[in-house]
Amino acid sequence: MKFVHLAALGALLSQLAVQSAFAEPAAQVQTRCFQFSGRPAKLLQLRLIDTDDDNETAFVRYVGSKAWIPLVLSRSKETPMADSGHSQLDEEWLEVVHDQVGGRYLLSMQGAEVNSFEYVGRKDGARTEFKLAPTPRGVDPCESRK
């Protein structure tokens, strides 16, 4: 009888080990809604995905479009900030459209706060600045205007 219990326990532990080996890593997803500076009616949604295995990816979607545009992390620099206890994180994300780099998104954050977010076009280097869109009554304007 003792052998049966040990065999059952061994089988259960083996199954748990296999399940955890093939389990997908947990992910933290942040979605932010931005408006174009000077054009508050034009909106862009940014989705940042950070997994427990330290993989990062991001997507942008212009409100009104169904397609999410993939972004690839090109550079990341973390600077400790003595006064706030948070680090400043400056990232450059490359926009990938039809297997080509279309432009760059520059994101600067301190903790969960966005310091700046802008797009730099590949062809002409033109810059487009974004600012966080207000969320009246807690409603995300990017979600309410799909």
ZAMARGU-4260 file (C-alpha; in steps of 0.2 Angstrom, whole numbers, plus 5000, padded with zeros to 4 digits):
<rodrens>
0) 5000/5000/5000 | 5014/5012/5004 | 5022/5009/4987 | 5006/5013/4979 | 5005/5030/4988
5) 5023/5034/4984 | 5020/5029/4965 | 5005/5041/4965 | 5015/5055/4973 | 5029/5052/4961
10) 5017/5053/4946 | 5009/5069/4953 | 5025/5078/4955 | 5031/5073/4938 | 5015/5080/4930
15) 5017/5096/4940 | 5035/5098/4934 | 5031/5095/4916 | 5016/5107/4917 | 5027/5121/4925
20) 5041/5117/4912 | 5029/5121/4897 | 5019/5135/4906 | 5019/5151/4897 | 5027/5165/4907
25) 5016/5178/4916 | 5015/5195/4908 | 5012/5212/4914 | 5002/5223/4901 | 5001/5241/4902
30) 4990/5250/4889 | 4990/5269/4888 | 4980/5281/4877 | 4989/5296/4870 | 4983/5311/4860
35) 4994/5320/4847 | 5001/5336/4853 | 4991/5350/4845 | 4978/5338/4838 | 4968/5331/4854
40) 4955/5322/4843 | 4968/5311/4836 | 4972/5296/4847 | 4986/5283/4848 | 4986/5268/4860
45) 5002/5260/4866 | 5003/5243/4873 | 5018/5237/4883 | 5020/5219/4887 | 5034/5213/4900
50) 5035/5195/4904 | 5042/5186/4919 | 5056/5179/4908 | 5062/5197/4904 | 5055/5198/4886
55) 5048/5215/4881 | 5037/5219/4867 | 5025/5233/4862 | 5012/5238/4850 | 5004/5254/4844
60) 4987/5256/4837 | 4980/5272/4829 | 4962/5274/4835 | 4950/5270/4821 | 4962/5256/4814
65) 4960/5238/4819 | 4978/5234/4816 | 4991/5234/4830 | 5008/5239/4823 | 5022/5229/4831
70) 5037/5238/4840 | 5054/5230/4843 | 5065/5237/4858 | 5080/5244/4851 | 5088/5253/4866
75) 5084/5254/4884 | 5093/5265/4897 | 5089/5265/4916 | 5095/5279/4926 | 5092/5279/4945
80) 5084/5295/4952 | 5090/5298/4970 | 5076/5311/4974 | 5061/5300/4970 | 5067/5282/4973
85) 5061/5277/4955 | 5072/5275/4940 | 5070/5284/4924 | 5068/5272/4909 | 5072/5279/4892
90) 5067/5267/4878 | 5068/5267/4859 | 5056/5256/4850 | 5057/5253/4831 | 5040/5252/4822
95) 5040/5237/4810 | 5029/5238/4795 | 5029/5225/4781 | 5046/5219/4788 | 5054/5236/4787
100) 5057/5249/4800 | 5045/5263/4798 | 5051/5275/4812 | 5055/5276/4830 | 5045/5278/4846
105) 5054/5286/4860 | 5047/5283/4877 | 5053/5290/4894 | 5045/5284/4910 | 5049/5286/4929
110) 5040/5272/4938 | 5023/5271/4930 | 5023/5290/4925 | 5026/5294/4907 | 5038/5309/4905
115) 5038/5309/4886 | 5032/5300/4871 | 5036/5304/4853 | 5038/5297/4836 | 5052/5300/4824
120) 5049/5297/4805 | 5062/5286/4796 | 5061/5296/4780 | 5061/5314/4785 | 5065/5313/4804
125) 5049/5323/4808 | 5045/5322/4826 | 5027/5320/4833 | 5025/5322/4851 | 5011/5314/4861
130) 5004/5317/4878 | 4993/5306/4889 | 4974/5308/4884 | 4963/5313/4899 | 4952/5300/4905
135) 4936/5308/4910 | 4926/5298/4923 | 4939/5285/4922 | 4934/5280/4904 | 4949/5277/4892
140) 4946/5287/4876 | 4955/5275/4865 | 4944/5261/4871 | 4928/5271/4869 | 4932/5277/4852
145) 4937/5260/4843
</rodrens>
